[in-house]
Amino acid sequence: MEVKKKLLDIVRDTIRFKHYSLSTENTYIYWIKQYILFHNKKHPKEMGKREIEEYLTSLAIKNQVASSTQNQAFSALLFLYKEVLKVDISEWNIQALRAKERKRIPVVLTKDEVKIVMQNIKGIYNLITMLMYGCGLRMNEVIKLRVKDIDLGFDKVYVWDSKSLQDRVVPLP
């Protein structure tokens, strides 16, 4: 006798099969559950483009969520329809009212401020700071550097396994 699985259990199994993180699993389950509750416990197979747009718009207007939160909910719904329900929603062209993105003003030091900072850092930290600033390296990349990764003959620094496990070469200033 076949036991019928609940939708959220199927979602959970699919997420685990695809090796998503536990936090992603919990987040997707939360948003899918909220979506179903928003539409009075209607099964997602019975809903479509209009219901997704209503829900995402409601998040932006009523709940006043951040754009990243709305995107997270949208990703969960995309996963539900594409991976779990096997519904091709690529042609639906979902047009929900988007939450406002917060504008951030970048903090930039002047050349004189950078010079003062560099002059006041001593020892090995000065080298680390100069490599980070001059080569545009991340902290983790500088810490993993070895002497053989610095090519003084060609003024290059080889960075192995940087962000997203990409290797790259940067000019040595």
C-alpha positions in Angstrom: 0.0 0.0 0.0 1.4 3.4 -1.0 1.5 6.1 1.6 0.7 9.6 0.4 3.3 12.2 1.4 2.4 15.7 2.3 3.6 18.4 0.0 6.0 20.0 2.5 7.6 16.6 3.1 8.1 16.2 -0.6 9.6 19.7 -0.7 11.9 18.7 2.2 13.0 15.5 0.5 13.7 17.3 -2.8 15.8 20.0 -1.1 17.8 17.3 0.7 18.2 15.3 -2.5 19.7 18.4 -4.1 22.0 18.9 -1.1 20.8 22.4 -0.2 21.8 23.7 3.2 19.6 23.2 6.3 19.0 27.0 6.5 17.8 27.0 2.9 15.5 24.1 3.6 14.0 25.8 6.6 13.6 29.1 4.7 11.9 27.5 1.7 9.6 25.5 3.9 8.6 28.7 5.8 7.8 30.7 2.6 5.9 27.9 0.9 3.8 27.4 4.0 3.1 31.1 4.2 2.1 31.1 0.5 -0.3 28.3 1.0 -1.8 29.9 4.2 -2.1 33.2 2.3 -4.4 31.5 -0.2 -6.5 29.8 2.5 -4.7 26.4 2.3 -5.3 26.0 -1.4 -2.9 23.5 -3.0 -0.2 25.1 -5.2 -1.2 22.9 -8.2 -4.6 24.8 -8.2 -2.8 28.1 -8.2 -0.7 29.9 -10.8 0.8 33.2 -12.0 -2.0 35.4 -10.5 -1.7 33.9 -7.0 2.1 34.1 -7.0 1.9 37.8 -8.0 -0.8 38.5 -5.4 1.4 36.9 -2.7 4.6 38.7 -3.6 2.8 42.0 -4.0 1.2 41.5 -0.6 4.7 40.9 1.0 5.9 44.2 -0.5 2.8 46.3 0.4 1.2 44.9 3.5 4.2 43.3 5.2 6.7 45.9 3.9 9.4 43.3 3.6 12.9 44.1 2.2 13.5 43.3 -1.4 15.9 40.6 -0.4 13.2 39.0 1.7 10.7 39.2 -1.2 13.4 37.6 -3.5 13.9 34.8 -1.0 10.1 34.1 -0.9 10.1 34.2 -4.8 13.0 31.7 -4.9 11.1 29.3 -2.6 8.1 29.5 -4.9 10.2 29.0 -8.0 11.7 25.9 -6.4 8.3 24.6 -5.4 6.8 24.9 -8.9 9.9 23.9 -10.9 11.5 21.2 -8.9 8.7 19.7 -6.8 5.5 20.2 -8.9 7.4 20.0 -12.2 5.5 23.0 -13.6 7.3 25.1 -16.2 6.7 28.6 -15.1 9.4 30.2 -17.3 6.7 31.6 -19.6 4.5 33.0 -16.9 6.5 36.3 -16.7 5.6 37.0 -13.1 5.1 40.8 -12.5 4.7 41.4 -8.8 5.1 44.8 -7.2 8.7 44.8 -6.1 9.8 45.9 -2.6 12.1 49.0 -2.5 15.8 48.3 -2.5 17.7 50.2 0.1 20.3 52.5 -1.5 23.7 52.3 0.1 26.3 55.0 -0.2 29.8 53.5 -0.5 32.4 54.6 2.1 35.6 55.6 0.3 38.8 56.8 1.8 40.8 59.6 0.2 44.4 59.0 -0.9 45.7 60.9 2.1 43.5 58.8 4.5 44.8 55.6 2.9 48.4 56.8 3.3 47.8 57.7 7.0 46.3 54.2 7.6 49.1 52.4 5.9 51.8 54.4 7.8 50.2 53.5 11.1 50.0 49.8 10.6 53.3 48.0 11.6 54.9 44.7 10.9 53.3 41.8 9.0 50.0 43.6 9.2 51.4 46.4 7.0 52.2 43.8 4.3 48.8 42.2 4.6 47.0 45.6 4.3 49.1 46.7 1.4 48.4 43.5 -0.5 44.7 43.7 0.2 44.5 47.4 -0.9 46.9 47.2 -3.8 45.8 43.9 -5.3 42.2 44.0 -4.3 42.5 40.8 -2.3 40.1 39.5 0.3 41.3 38.8 3.9 41.0 35.1 3.4 43.0 35.3 0.1 45.9 37.2 1.7 46.1 34.7 4.6 46.3 31.8 2.2 49.1 33.4 0.2 52.4 31.6 0.0 55.8 33.0 -1.0 55.7 31.1 -4.3 52.3 32.7 -5.2 54.0 36.1 -5.6 55.8 36.4 -9.0 58.1 39.4 -8.8 59.5 38.7 -12.3 56.1 39.4 -13.9 54.6 41.5 -11.1 51.8 39.1 -10.6 50.1 37.5 -7.6 48.5 34.1 -8.0 45.3 33.6 -5.9 44.2 30.0 -5.5 40.7 28.9 -4.5 39.4 32.4 -4.1 35.7 33.2 -3.7 33.5 30.5 -5.4 36.7 28.4 -5.8 38.0 30.3 -8.8 41.7 30.7 -9.3 42.9 34.1 -10.5 45.9 36.2 -11.3 46.1 39.9 -10.1 48.8 42.5 -10.9 51.3 43.3 -8.2 51.2 47.1 -7.8 
